[in-house]
Amino acid sequence: MTGFRLDGRRALITGAAGGIGAAIAIAMADAGADPVLAARPGVHPSPAPAAALAATRASWTLVRHDLADTDGLAGFIDSIWDQIGPIHVLVNNAGVAELGGFDTVDVATWRRTMAVDVDAVFFLSQRVAQRMISEDIAGRIIVVTSKNGLVAEPGLVAYNAAKGAAELTAKSLALELGPYGITVNTVCPGIVDTGFAAGFGLDWERFLPYYREHIPLQGRFASPEEIAGPVVFLASDAASYMTGASLVIDGGVLAQQVPRLQFMPPRTAEPGRTTEESWSPDEGS
């Protein structure tokens, strides 16, 4: 279906040196776009994404900027636009998080989290949208937030607050940019298997099996590619009438009130029956 193709479009993806961002860049290239990978100074894409991008034969570029440098964001966009070409798709993917109780959050941590996860989202989107409007480009702005932008999680108060703010920032932009044909949507992943555990101080040997029990979809984490696909969809003409929407990609975690699959009777081969003949989902709840 041609509606999912991105031929002739340039896509800027922040936080694209690895993980979800690199997967998005590769998926964009596979769909025909020319990706521009944004990374912090000193951070280099890992060899695997670079090789995958080369295999797509797309024209891709690496650019660098520290997104916490809020004052430089407009100039960063202008330099890309003027030196490389127009941006048709902006994917605000970069984010930072630091795990700890509310009383461990200092001013520097709070401000950097907000600078990268909220301020950069707004000011990059603002400048990209201004340039899109000036050149009559009905572009796409996509924000990778988190399920933490919709529900809170202990130990991540700054991250929760930032992702919640990013959600409403995107929806506010969707309202104002709609008249120009520019759509703004968010993607809200659950836990994605990117080697994230190394950076947090949880008891992972106990936590990971516990968390998997709460994921209805096969008890597994998402791969970066499973987040990249919906991002490509939102960037494509197939999503031309979607704006102000949030796509939750968490394996069903937020769809349930209280996890209890592991306490239900085992299902049988006979449809509509269980091992307890009179069992009802409302009993004992």
Disulfide bonds with the S-S distance in Angstrom:
none
